[in-house]
């Protein structure tokens, strides 16, 4: 899977979690998803599939997912805008 597909998937996931993350099970799921994204970014970087900057961007998106689950939608919006631009 290339970086652009991951960006789209992460953005969609972040947006959906921003709407539905109202209780602790959803927040826990978001944290698990974010951790999985960070692990994927690290693995892809280690394998030479993406650059350090791309891995950092993926990890920032993972942080945005966690922030959205906690109700911090400003950080979510900022992260999605960065991914699109």
C-alpha positions as CSV (number, residue, x, y, z in Angstrom):
1,X,0.0,0.0,0.0
2,X,1.5,3.3,-0.9
3,X,1.6,6.5,1.2
4,X,-1.2,8.2,-0.6
5,X,-3.6,5.4,0.1
6,X,-2.6,5.4,3.7
7,X,-3.2,9.1,3.9
8,X,-6.7,8.7,2.5
9,X,-7.5,5.8,4.9
10,X,-6.1,7.6,7.9
11,X,-8.0,10.8,7.1
12,X,-11.3,9.0,6.6
13,X,-10.7,7.1,9.9
14,X,-9.9,10.2,11.7
15,X,-13.0,12.0,10.4
16,X,-15.2,9.1,11.4
17,X,-13.7,8.8,14.8
18,X,-14.1,12.5,15.4
19,X,-17.9,12.1,15.0
20,X,-18.4,8.9,16.9
21,X,-15.8,9.0,19.6
22,X,-18.0,9.9,22.5
23,X,-17.4,7.1,25.0
24,X,-14.4,5.2,26.4
25,X,-14.7,2.1,24.2
26,X,-14.5,4.3,21.1
27,X,-11.6,6.2,22.6
28,X,-9.8,3.0,23.4
29,X,-10.4,1.8,19.8
30,X,-8.9,5.1,18.5
31,X,-5.8,4.7,20.6
32,X,-5.4,1.1,19.3
33,X,-5.8,2.3,15.7
34,X,-3.3,5.1,16.3
35,X,-0.8,2.7,17.7
36,X,-1.2,0.4,14.8
37,X,-0.7,3.3,12.4
38,X,2.5,4.3,14.2
39,X,3.7,0.7,14.1
40,X,2.9,0.6,10.3
41,X,4.8,3.8,9.7
42,X,7.8,2.6,11.6
43,X,7.8,-0.7,9.8
44,X,7.4,1.0,6.4
45,X,10.2,3.4,7.2
46,X,12.5,0.6,8.4
47,X,11.8,-1.4,5.2
48,X,12.7,1.7,3.1
49,X,9.2,1.9,1.6
50,X,8.7,5.5,2.8
51,X,10.9,8.4,3.9
52,X,11.4,9.7,7.4
53,X,9.2,12.7,6.6
54,X,6.4,10.4,5.3
55,X,6.6,8.3,8.5
56,X,6.4,11.5,10.6
57,X,3.3,12.6,8.7
58,X,1.7,9.2,9.3
59,X,2.5,9.4,13.0
60,X,1.1,12.9,13.1
61,X,-2.1,11.6,11.6
62,X,-2.2,8.9,14.3
63,X,-1.9,11.6,16.9
64,X,-4.8,13.4,15.3
65,X,-6.9,10.3,15.6
66,X,-6.2,10.1,19.3
67,X,-6.9,13.8,19.7
68,X,-10.2,13.4,17.9
69,X,-11.2,10.6,20.2
70,X,-10.5,12.9,23.1
71,X,-12.6,15.6,21.6
72,X,-9.8,17.8,20.2
73,X,-11.3,18.4,16.8
74,X,-9.1,21.4,16.0
75,X,-6.0,19.2,15.9
76,X,-8.0,16.8,13.7
77,X,-8.9,19.5,11.2
78,X,-5.3,20.8,11.2
79,X,-3.9,17.3,10.5
80,X,-6.3,16.6,7.7
81,X,-5.6,19.9,6.1
82,X,-1.9,19.1,6.2
83,X,-2.5,15.7,4.6
84,X,-4.5,17.1,1.8
85,X,-2.2,20.0,1.1
